[in-house]
Amino acid sequence: MRIAQISDFHFTRLSWNPFRLFSKRILGYINWLTARHNVFSEEILEPLPALLKELEVDLLLLGGDFSTTALPQEFEVAARFVKKISIPWTAIPGNHDVYTYRSYRNKIFYRYFKNKREPIEHPADFFTLAEHQIEVKRLDGTYWLISLDVARATNLYSSRGHFSEKLEERLHEVLSLIPSESSILILSHYPFFQTDVFRHTLKGGEKIEAILKKDPRIKIFLHGHTHRNTIADLQPSGFPLILDSGSCTQTDRASWNLIDLNSEGCRVENYRWKQGWKLSRTEAISWTR
Protein backbone atom coordinates (compact mmCIF):
# COMPACT_ATOMS: atom_id res chain seq x y z
CA MET A 1 0.00 0.00 0.00
CA ARG A 2 1.28 3.44 -0.91
CA ILE A 3 0.59 6.37 1.45
CA ALA A 4 1.48 10.06 1.15
CA GLN A 5 1.97 12.15 4.31
CA ILE A 6 1.45 15.90 3.84
CA SER A 7 1.02 18.54 6.53
CA ASP A 8 1.19 22.18 7.62
CA PHE A 9 -0.37 24.00 4.65
CA HIS A 10 -1.13 27.31 6.41
CA PHE A 11 -3.58 28.66 3.85
CA THR A 12 -4.04 32.32 4.74
CA ARG A 13 -6.83 34.78 4.05
CA LEU A 14 -6.65 37.94 6.16
CA SER A 15 -9.85 39.46 7.50
CA TRP A 16 -10.08 43.03 8.70
CA ASN A 17 -13.42 42.46 10.41
CA PRO A 18 -12.83 44.26 13.75
CA PHE A 19 -14.84 41.67 15.67
CA ARG A 20 -12.49 38.93 14.47
CA LEU A 21 -9.45 40.95 15.51
CA PHE A 22 -10.51 40.88 19.18
CA SER A 23 -8.96 37.44 19.61
CA LYS A 24 -5.71 35.54 19.19
CA ARG A 25 -6.02 36.21 15.44
CA ILE A 26 -4.41 39.62 15.83
CA LEU A 27 -1.16 37.84 16.76
CA GLY A 28 -1.51 35.53 13.77
CA TYR A 29 -2.04 38.47 11.41
CA ILE A 30 1.00 40.32 12.75
CA ASN A 31 3.12 37.18 12.43
CA TRP A 32 1.94 36.64 8.87
CA LEU A 33 2.46 40.23 7.73
CA THR A 34 5.88 40.64 9.33
CA ALA A 35 7.41 37.23 8.60
CA ARG A 36 5.43 34.30 7.28
CA HIS A 37 4.09 35.80 4.04
CA ASN A 38 7.66 35.76 2.70
CA VAL A 39 8.22 32.13 3.74
CA PHE A 40 5.08 30.23 2.68
CA SER A 41 3.76 29.75 -0.85
CA GLU A 42 0.43 28.17 -1.80
CA GLU A 43 1.49 28.08 -5.46
CA ILE A 44 3.91 25.20 -4.92
CA LEU A 45 0.94 22.98 -4.08
CA GLU A 46 -0.51 23.26 -7.59
CA PRO A 47 1.46 20.31 -9.08
CA LEU A 48 0.67 17.99 -6.15
CA PRO A 49 -2.75 16.56 -7.14
CA ALA A 50 -1.40 15.40 -10.51
CA LEU A 51 1.83 14.11 -8.96
CA LEU A 52 -0.01 12.07 -6.32
CA LYS A 53 -2.12 10.50 -9.04
CA GLU A 54 0.95 9.82 -11.18
CA LEU A 55 2.66 8.14 -8.21
CA GLU A 56 -0.42 5.94 -7.73
CA VAL A 57 -0.90 6.88 -4.08
CA ASP A 58 -3.62 4.81 -2.38
CA LEU A 59 -4.23 7.02 0.66
CA LEU A 60 -3.31 10.60 1.56
CA LEU A 61 -2.73 11.56 5.19
CA LEU A 62 -3.36 15.25 5.78
CA GLY A 63 -1.64 16.14 9.03
CA GLY A 64 -3.27 19.42 10.04
CA ASP A 65 -2.67 23.18 10.04
CA PHE A 66 -4.74 23.70 6.91
CA SER A 67 -5.39 27.27 8.03
CA THR A 68 -3.47 30.06 9.72
CA THR A 69 -6.11 31.53 12.05
CA ALA A 70 -9.06 29.13 11.59
CA LEU A 71 -11.05 31.55 9.45
CA PRO A 72 -13.82 29.99 7.33
CA GLN A 73 -12.25 31.63 4.25
CA GLU A 74 -9.00 29.78 4.95
CA PHE A 75 -10.77 26.45 5.33
CA GLU A 76 -12.69 27.11 2.13
CA VAL A 77 -9.54 27.57 0.04
CA ALA A 78 -7.96 24.54 1.73
CA ALA A 79 -11.05 22.45 0.97
CA ARG A 80 -10.98 23.57 -2.68
CA PHE A 81 -7.39 22.34 -2.92
CA VAL A 82 -8.23 18.98 -1.36
CA LYS A 83 -11.14 18.54 -3.76
CA LYS A 84 -8.61 18.56 -6.62
CA ILE A 85 -7.09 15.39 -5.17
CA SER A 86 -8.79 12.29 -6.58
CA ILE A 87 -7.45 9.73 -4.09
CA PRO A 88 -8.94 8.85 -0.68
CA TRP A 89 -7.71 10.95 2.24
CA THR A 90 -7.77 11.17 6.01
CA ALA A 91 -7.43 14.57 7.73
CA ILE A 92 -6.71 15.67 11.29
CA PRO A 93 -6.65 19.23 12.69
CA GLY A 94 -3.58 21.13 13.84
CA ASN A 95 -3.27 23.91 16.37
CA HIS A 96 -3.84 26.60 13.72
CA ASP A 97 -7.14 24.91 12.83
CA VAL A 98 -8.45 25.61 16.35
CA TYR A 99 -6.74 28.99 16.62
CA THR A 100 -9.47 30.66 18.69
CA TYR A 101 -11.65 29.29 21.47
CA ARG A 102 -14.73 29.87 19.32
CA SER A 103 -13.35 27.92 16.34
CA TYR A 104 -12.45 25.06 18.68
CA ARG A 105 -15.76 25.09 20.53
CA ASN A 106 -17.80 25.19 17.31
CA LYS A 107 -15.64 22.53 15.60
CA ILE A 108 -15.26 24.68 12.49
CA PHE A 109 -12.57 22.36 11.12
CA TYR A 110 -14.96 19.43 10.90
CA ARG A 111 -17.41 21.38 8.78
CA TYR A 112 -14.84 21.25 6.00
CA PHE A 113 -12.79 18.11 6.70
CA LYS A 114 -14.89 15.16 7.76
CA ASN A 115 -13.29 11.86 6.90
CA LYS A 116 -15.20 9.34 4.85
CA ARG A 117 -16.66 6.67 7.09
CA GLU A 118 -17.07 3.02 6.21
CA PRO A 119 -20.02 0.98 7.55
CA ILE A 120 -19.50 -0.02 11.17
CA GLU A 121 -18.32 -3.62 10.94
CA HIS A 122 -15.83 -3.66 13.82
CA PRO A 123 -16.12 -2.18 17.36
CA ALA A 124 -13.24 0.21 16.61
CA ASP A 125 -15.22 1.70 13.71
CA PHE A 126 -17.52 3.42 16.22
CA PHE A 127 -15.07 6.20 17.10
CA THR A 128 -14.93 9.49 15.16
CA LEU A 129 -12.47 12.37 15.42
CA ALA A 130 -15.15 15.03 15.79
CA GLU A 131 -16.86 13.28 18.71
CA HIS A 132 -14.15 11.16 20.32
CA GLN A 133 -10.84 12.74 19.19
CA ILE A 134 -9.82 9.34 17.78
CA GLU A 135 -10.64 7.47 14.59
CA VAL A 136 -9.67 4.08 13.18
CA LYS A 137 -9.25 2.98 9.57
CA ARG A 138 -8.39 -0.49 8.35
CA LEU A 139 -5.77 -0.48 5.60
CA ASP A 140 -4.48 -3.20 3.32
CA GLY A 141 -3.20 -6.43 4.78
CA THR A 142 -2.74 -6.33 8.54
CA TYR A 143 -2.26 -2.56 8.76
CA TRP A 144 -4.53 -0.24 10.76
CA LEU A 145 -4.44 3.57 11.00
CA ILE A 146 -5.30 5.39 14.22
CA SER A 147 -5.82 9.15 13.85
CA LEU A 148 -5.70 11.44 16.89
CA ASP A 149 -7.07 14.94 17.42
CA VAL A 150 -4.80 16.52 20.05
CA ALA A 151 -5.22 20.13 18.87
CA ARG A 152 -6.67 22.53 21.45
CA ALA A 153 -7.38 26.26 21.57
CA THR A 154 -4.88 27.99 23.84
CA ASN A 155 -4.02 31.41 25.19
CA LEU A 156 -2.28 34.15 23.23
CA TYR A 157 1.27 32.92 23.70
CA SER A 158 0.80 29.15 23.54
CA SER A 159 0.30 26.60 20.78
CA ARG A 160 0.43 23.46 22.92
CA GLY A 161 -1.61 20.38 22.18
CA HIS A 162 -3.19 18.09 24.74
CA PHE A 163 -3.27 14.31 24.92
CA SER A 164 -5.91 14.17 27.64
CA GLU A 165 -6.65 11.40 30.13
CA LYS A 166 -9.93 10.72 28.30
CA LEU A 167 -8.15 10.38 24.97
CA GLU A 168 -5.55 8.14 26.62
CA GLU A 169 -8.38 5.86 27.80
CA ARG A 170 -9.88 5.78 24.31
CA LEU A 171 -6.54 4.98 22.70
CA HIS A 172 -6.05 2.07 25.10
CA GLU A 173 -9.57 0.89 24.28
CA VAL A 174 -8.97 1.12 20.53
CA LEU A 175 -5.66 -0.73 20.82
CA SER A 176 -7.40 -3.50 22.77
CA LEU A 177 -9.91 -3.90 19.91
CA ILE A 178 -7.30 -4.24 17.14
CA PRO A 179 -6.15 -7.84 16.50
CA SER A 180 -2.84 -8.83 18.04
CA GLU A 181 -1.27 -9.78 14.68
CA SER A 182 -1.87 -6.30 13.26
CA SER A 183 0.57 -3.52 12.39
CA ILE A 184 -0.50 -0.03 13.44
CA LEU A 185 0.19 3.51 12.22
CA ILE A 186 -0.64 6.47 14.47
CA LEU A 187 -1.26 9.90 12.96
CA SER A 188 -0.96 13.00 15.18
CA HIS A 189 -0.35 16.64 14.41
CA TYR A 190 2.03 16.95 17.36
CA PRO A 191 5.12 14.86 18.07
CA PHE A 192 4.98 13.01 21.39
CA PHE A 193 8.47 14.13 22.42
CA GLN A 194 9.16 17.54 23.95
CA THR A 195 10.59 19.97 21.41
CA ASP A 196 13.01 22.80 22.10
CA VAL A 197 10.19 25.34 22.58
CA PHE A 198 7.92 24.42 25.52
CA ARG A 199 4.93 26.47 24.33
CA HIS A 200 4.82 24.36 21.13
CA THR A 201 4.79 20.98 22.88
CA LEU A 202 2.16 18.32 23.53
CA LYS A 203 0.83 18.15 27.06
CA GLY A 204 0.62 14.48 27.96
CA GLY A 205 3.15 13.50 25.30
CA GLU A 206 4.94 11.28 27.80
CA LYS A 207 1.79 9.12 27.98
CA ILE A 208 1.91 8.53 24.22
CA GLU A 209 5.61 7.78 24.55
CA ALA A 210 4.86 5.05 27.11
CA ILE A 211 2.19 3.52 24.87
CA LEU A 212 4.49 3.53 21.83
CA LYS A 213 7.25 1.78 23.75
CA LYS A 214 4.92 -0.80 25.26
CA ASP A 215 3.02 -1.90 22.12
CA PRO A 216 5.26 -3.41 19.40
CA ARG A 217 2.33 -3.49 16.97
CA ILE A 218 2.76 0.28 16.51
CA LYS A 219 5.16 0.46 13.59
CA ILE A 220 4.99 4.14 12.55
CA PHE A 221 4.19 7.37 14.38
CA LEU A 222 3.46 10.17 11.88
CA HIS A 223 3.31 13.84 12.79
CA GLY A 224 3.81 17.40 11.56
CA HIS A 225 3.84 20.69 13.50
CA THR A 226 7.61 21.19 13.70
CA HIS A 227 8.15 22.01 9.98
CA ARG A 228 11.24 19.78 10.16
CA ASN A 229 11.14 16.73 7.93
CA THR A 230 12.30 13.64 9.79
CA ILE A 231 12.74 9.96 9.00
CA ALA A 232 13.94 8.36 12.23
CA ASP A 233 14.04 4.60 12.80
CA LEU A 234 13.94 4.37 16.60
CA GLN A 235 13.22 0.65 16.76
CA PRO A 236 16.62 -0.10 18.36
CA SER A 237 15.47 2.12 21.26
CA GLY A 238 12.10 0.38 21.57
CA PHE A 239 10.08 2.98 19.66
CA PRO A 240 8.48 2.87 16.20
CA LEU A 241 9.61 4.60 13.05
CA ILE A 242 9.04 8.37 13.43
CA LEU A 243 7.99 10.32 10.33
CA ASP A 244 7.64 14.12 10.33
CA SER A 245 6.37 15.31 6.95
CA GLY A 246 7.58 18.89 7.40
CA SER A 247 5.57 21.76 5.94
CA CYS A 248 4.43 21.40 2.35
CA THR A 249 4.37 25.16 1.70
CA GLN A 250 7.43 26.52 3.54
CA THR A 251 9.41 27.23 0.41
CA ASP A 252 12.94 27.09 1.84
CA ARG A 253 12.36 23.52 3.07
CA ALA A 254 8.95 22.40 1.77
CA SER A 255 8.59 18.63 1.96
CA TRP A 256 6.33 15.61 2.31
CA ASN A 257 6.75 11.82 2.61
CA LEU A 258 5.75 8.90 0.42
CA ILE A 259 5.46 5.56 2.25
CA ASP A 260 5.27 2.10 0.69
CA LEU A 261 4.04 -0.48 3.20
CA ASN A 262 4.74 -4.19 2.92
CA SER A 263 4.46 -7.14 5.26
CA GLU A 264 8.08 -6.86 6.41
CA GLY A 265 8.52 -3.10 6.69
CA CYS A 266 8.31 -0.02 4.50
CA ARG A 267 10.16 2.25 2.13
CA VAL A 268 10.01 6.00 2.75
CA GLU A 269 10.73 8.58 0.06
CA ASN A 270 11.03 12.24 0.94
CA TYR A 271 10.03 14.84 -1.64
CA ARG A 272 11.29 18.43 -1.44
CA TRP A 273 10.55 21.56 -3.42
CA LYS A 274 13.40 22.60 -5.71
CA GLN A 275 11.73 24.46 -8.57
CA GLY A 276 9.38 21.48 -8.61
CA TRP A 277 8.77 18.47 -6.36
CA LYS A 278 11.92 16.32 -6.46
CA LEU A 279 12.77 13.03 -4.75
CA SER A 280 15.32 13.93 -2.10
CA ARG A 281 15.87 10.88 0.10
CA THR A 282 14.93 7.20 0.22
CA GLU A 283 15.14 4.82 3.18
CA ALA A 284 14.12 1.17 3.47
CA ILE A 285 13.08 0.07 6.97
CA SER A 286 12.42 -3.46 8.18
CA TRP A 287 10.25 -4.13 11.22
CA THR A 288 12.51 -5.41 13.97
CA ARG A 289 10.37 -5.12 17.08
URTA-V811446 format. One record per residue. N is the residue number from 1. SS is DSSP state (A for helix, B for strand, O for the rest). PHI is phi as a letter, one per 40 degrees, with the letter a starting at -180 (none if undefined). Layout:
N&SS&PHI, N&SS&PHI
This chain:
1&O&none, 2&B&b, 3&B&b, 4&B&b, 5&B&b, 6&B&b, 7&O&a, 8&O&f, 9&O&c, 10&O&f, 11&B&c, 12&O&b, 13&O&b, 14&O&c, 15&O&b, 16&O&b, 17&O&c, 18&A&c, 19&A&c, 20&A&c, 21&A&c, 22&O&c, 23&O&a, 24&O&c, 25&A&d, 26&A&c, 27&A&c, 28&A&c, 29&A&c, 30&A&c, 31&A&c, 32&A&c, 33&A&c, 34&A&c, 35&O&a, 36&A&c, 37&A&c, 38&A&c, 39&O&b, 40&B&b, 41&O&b, 42&A&c, 43&A&c, 44&A&c, 45&A&c, 46&O&d, 47&O&c, 48&A&c, 49&A&d, 50&A&c, 51&A&c, 52&A&c, 53&A&c, 54&A&c, 55&O&c, 56&O&f, 57&O&c, 58&O&c, 59&B&a, 60&B&b, 61&B&b, 62&B&b, 63&O&c, 64&O&h, 65&O&f, 66&O&c, 67&B&b, 68&O&b, 69&O&b, 70&O&g, 71&O&c, 72&A&d, 73&A&c, 74&A&c, 75&A&c, 76&A&c, 77&A&c, 78&A&c, 79&A&c, 80&A&c, 81&A&c, 82&A&c, 83&A&c, 84&O&c, 85&O&c, 86&O&c, 87&O&c, 88&B&c, 89&B&a, 90&B&b, 91&B&b, 92&O&b, 93&O&c, 94&O&b, 95&A&c, 96&A&c, 97&A&c, 98&A&b, 99&O&c, 100&O&b, 101&A&c, 102&A&c, 103&A&c, 104&A&c, 105&A&c, 106&O&c, 107&O&f, 108&A&d, 109&A&d, 110&A&c, 111&A&c, 112&A&b, 113&O&b, 114&O&b, 115&O&c, 116&O&c, 117&O&b, 118&O&c, 119&O&d, 120&O&c, 121&O&b, 122&O&b, 123&A&d, 124&A&c, 125&A&c, 126&A&c, 127&O&c, 128&O&b, 129&A&c, 130&A&c, 131&A&b, 132&A&b, 133&O&g, 134&B&a, 135&B&a, 136&B&b, 137&B&b, 138&B&c, 139&O&b, 140&O&c, 141&O&g, 142&O&c, 143&B&c, 144&B&b, 145&B&b, 146&B&b, 147&B&b, 148&B&b, 149&O&b, 150&O&b, 151&O&c, 152&O&b, 153&O&c, 154&O&b, 155&O&c, 156&O&d, 157&O&b, 158&O&b, 159&O&b, 160&O&c, 161&B&c, 162&B&a, 163&O&c, 164&O&c, 165&A&c, 166&A&c, 167&A&c, 168&A&c, 169&A&c, 170&A&c, 171&A&c, 172&A&c, 173&A&c, 174&A&c, 175&A&c, 176&A&c, 177&A&c, 178&O&c, 179&O&d, 180&O&c, 181&O&c, 182&O&c, 183&B&b, 184&B&b, 185&B&b, 186&B&b, 187&B&b, 188&O&a, 189&O&c, 190&O&c, 191&O&c, 192&O&c, 193&O&c, 194&O&c, 195&O&c, 196&O&c, 197&O&b, 198&A&d, 199&A&c, 200&A&b, 201&O&c, 202&B&b, 203&B&c, 204&O&g, 205&A&d, 206&A&c, 207&A&c, 208&A&c, 209&A&d, 210&A&c, 211&A&c, 212&A&c, 213&A&c, 214&A&c, 215&O&b, 216&O&c, 217&O&c, 218&B&c, 219&B&c, 220&B&b, 221&B&b, 222&B&b, 223&B&a, 224&O&b, 225&O&g, 226&O&c, 227&O&g, 228&O&b, 229&O&c, 230&B&a, 231&B&b, 232&B&b, 233&B&c, 234&O&b, 235&A&d, 236&A&d, 237&A&c, 238&O&g, 239&O&b, 240&O&c, 241&B&c, 242&B&b, 243&B&b, 244&B&b, 245&O&c, 246&O&g, 247&O&c, 248&O&c, 249&O&b, 250&B&c, 251&O&d, 252&O&c, 253&O&a, 254&O&c, 255&B&a, 256&B&a, 257&B&b, 258&B&b, 259&B&b, 260&B&b, 261&B&c, 262&O&a, 263&O&c, 264&O&b, 265&B&i, 266&B&a, 267&B&b, 268&B&b, 269&B&b, 270&B&b, 271&B&b, 272&B&b, 273&B&c, 274&O&a, 275&O&f, 276&O&h, 277&B&c, 278&B&b, 279&B&c, 280&B&b, 281&B&a, 282&B&b, 283&B&b, 284&B&b, 285&B&b, 286&B&b, 287&O&c, 288&O&b, 289&O&b
